[in-house]
């Protein structure tokens, strides 16, 4: 039997079929159009997200005999916010993407009113535009009649997982899982339920909210008219938590970093919800059979998106696969740095108004030096996060970072991460960690895969990268990076 993983991300909607050993067999993908209505605003077409997943799934399903797929596992971009009509299933507005910063002023007002401690202690998050609560509040305030309709029970809110499950099941289920709920700033990560006080703070009618379930379990069955067959949905997790599971990071002290559109570092802290002293997030790593594991998380808003900018903005490359070779031509003595704050700075800075900057340019700086700065920015930001995690939790000592995502396929990127961290970095033999995590959830819930600890033992490294940079050089480079970030924050 096989497992179908549906991976709806920021830049693509993908379907990957995994065999009974949870190794990828076939895949299909559709691009996602990014819309930027105004500076700081990022939107997706909800119908495009759904159609991309459905067409990718149908393409993969056509390659295997009917009846050979046991279950579906779903993973998704988190925090992205949708509001739709409960009767028709039609979205009222484009999806407001996690990168969107239109609610910065509202979040600042909430912070100045003294509500940050309430949000942090209940949800583990911060009053920042990144999370769903302020986005949903904005929709209710700005769409004519939306608040009245929400209070009358006519509307549904959901992150992308809820939107997809609603349509996959023919509108039968309005559900989410605990990892996605934990990214809304409306969910109490300690009681594992929606928090009435947080909802009141953001003026969110609780009838809008989906039912929260464990990440592995019953999420309904696809309507036969949607994919041509009835398939059980048995696993759901936000993309970063799914990646951590796909990387086998179930034990306290294990840490992974995913380099996609953004970069997200998750450190498993087990049953302990560690309160960060360095403005990291406390979040749900997983909820399996009712047992909650927590994580410290650092979110970097721009990683692979900087590569897209290099192609689509200044046009210094035609294709992303050109970048590594171009960066290798850079003058070793050049000091160009990129602080990619295109959507503000995430952890540990949380500065939504900051914008990107190229610093350290000389008359000799050219395409190659800027390309190298793009690649290295992911490593510098990773060190910011790992340093904060090590300061927050003693259990992080001696960690070995596991990496995945598109940028992690670059040897140059991963080597620089190891160099600037001064620590080993492992790249797995199965780089589709996010989809593999979703597939494992569905397989385990279907009694077709081992439990967490045994599954973790199947993880293997394709290569370990060890530091090649001297301590003196490492610290000099990082000090320059810190000065560059400080200049960006002050701009």
Residue, then its C-alpha position, 0 to 999 in steps of 0.5 A: x500500500x502507498x500513502x499520498x502526501x499533499x503539501x500545500x506550500x507558499x510557492x507550490x502545491x505538491x502531491x507526493x506518493x510514498x511507498x510502504x517504507x515511506x520513500x517517495x515514488x512519484x510527485x507532481x506540483x503546480x506553482x502558486x501565484x504570489x500577489x502583492x496588492x500593496x507594499x507589505x501585503x501578500x495574498x494567494x487565490x484560495x481557489x488556486x491553492x485548492x485546484x493546485x492540490x487537486x490537479x497534482x493529486x490526480x496526476x499522481x493517482x493516475x500513475x498507480x492502480x485504483x485502491x493502492x493508496x491507503x490514506x492521505x497525509x496533509x501538510x500546509x503553509x501555516x498562519x495563512x488565513x482564509x474566511x469562507x461561506x459555510x453554505x457555498x464554500x466560497x472564499x470571501x477574500x484572497x488568502x492573507x499569507x503568513x508573510x503579509x504585514x498589513x496588520x502591523x499597526x494593529x499588533x503594535x496597538x495590542x502590544x502597547x495596550x499591555x496584552x503581550x504577556x497574555x498572548x505569550x503565556x497562553x499561545x506561546x506567540x507574540x502580537x505580530x502580523x505573522x500570526x492568524x489572529x490579526x489577519x482574521x480580525x482585519x477581515x472581519x473589520x474590512x469586509x462588509x457584513x462579515x462580522x455580522x455573518x460570522x456572529x450568525x454562524x454563516x462563515x468559517x475561518x481556517x488556515x490552509x489545512x482547514x480550507x483544503x479538508x473542507x473541500x476535499x470532504x465536500x464541506x463535511x468537516x471544519x477541522x484543523x490539527x493542534x500544530x496549525x491551531x497553535x499558529x493562530x494566537x487564538x489557541x491555548x497551547x497548555x489547555x489545548x483548546x481555543x482560548x475565549x480571552x484571546x478570541x475576545x482580545x481580537x474580537x473573534x467569534x468562537x463559532x468561526x473556529x474549526x474543531x482541533x484534532x490530534x495530528x494523526x487520526x480521522x480527518x474524514x474521507x475525500x468526496x468521490x467526486x473530488x479525486x475520483x475515489x474515497x480516500x481517508x485523510x489520516x494525518x495533518x500537520x503544519x509544514x514545519x512540524x511535519x518537517x520535524x517529524x519527517x526528520x525524526x526529531x521526536x526527542x527533546x534536544x533534537x533540532x531541524x531547520x527547513x529552508x524553503x520560502x522562509x527558514x524555520x528552526x524547531x527545537x523539540x523540548x518534549x513535554x516542557x513548554x519552554x518560555x523563551x527569554x530571547x523572543x523565540x516562539x513556544x509552539x506545539x511540535x506534535x499532538x499524538x494520541x493526546x500527548x503533546x510535545x512542545x518546541x522552541x521555534x525561530x522563524x526567518x521570513x526570507x530564505x529561498x525567497x531571497x533567491x527568487x528576489x535575485x531572479x525576479x527583482x534585479x534579474x542577476x540570475x535567470x534560474x535558481x540553479x545558477x546561483x551556487x556556481x555564480x556565488x563560487x566566483x565571488x572575491x573572497x575578500x569582498x564583504x558584501x552582506x544581505x539582510x533580507x528583511x523584505x517582509x520585516x525581520x522575524x525571530x529574534x528581532x520581530x521588527x515588521x517595519x524593517x526592510x532589506x539592505x545590501x551592506x559592505x558594497x565596494x566598487x568591485x562588488x558584482x553579481x557573484x558577490x551579491x549571489x554569495x551574500x544571498x546564500x550566506x544570509x540563510x546561515x547568518x540568520x540560522x546562527x541568530x536563532x540557534x544562539x537564542x535557543x542555546x541561551x533559552x534551554x540547557x537541553x540544547x547543548x551539543x545539538x546537531x542541526x538537521x536541515x531540509x528544504x530547497x536551499x539545503x540541496x546546495x552544498x555551499x549553503x549547508x557548508x556555510x551553515x556548519x561554518x558559521x555555527x561552528x557545529x556539524x549539520x546533517x542533511x538527510x537521505x530523504x530531503x522531502x522531509x515535510x511531505x514524509x512527515x505528513x505521510x508518516x502521520x497518515x501511515x501510522x494512523x492507518x497502522x501501516x507504519x511504526x510509532x514515533x521512536x521506531x520511525x525516528x530510527x529509520x532516519x539516515x544522513x546523506x551527508x554530515x557537514x563539519x565546520x571548516x572555518x577557523x573560530x577567529x574568522x567565524x566570529x569576525x564574520x558574525x560580528x559584521x553580520x550583527x552590525x548589519x542587522x543593527x543598521x537595518x533595525x535602525x533604518 
